[in-house]
């Protein structure tokens, strides 16, 4: 009977030790799961911020492209207006300053109307 009592005590100690070990492992698992959850939230937030920044970059690139087109169109219009004024000036040198001003005003108005610009 002595051996049975010894084995019972040893078995009890082993079970108690295993229970403590299981409890410790459960606690470690819960902590690891919490860290994983926080990492997932952080990754999700980072991904969301990245997507928002990517959207903003695309929007700004589109706006830049549109602005560059407007600059090119504006430069073309400026050249046309310049050529129109030069042509008017060459034609009206014979007429005098008043004639030149009237012709410039007419050319400018027709140019603005043609290109639908506002004064």
Secondary structure, DSSP 8 states (H G I E B T S, - for coil): -HHHHHHHHHHHHHHHHHHHHHHHHHHHHHHHHHHHHHHHHHHHHHHHHHHHHHHHHHHHHHHHHHHHHHHHHHHHHHHHHHHHHHHHHHHHTTT-HHHHHHHHHHHHHHHHHHTT---
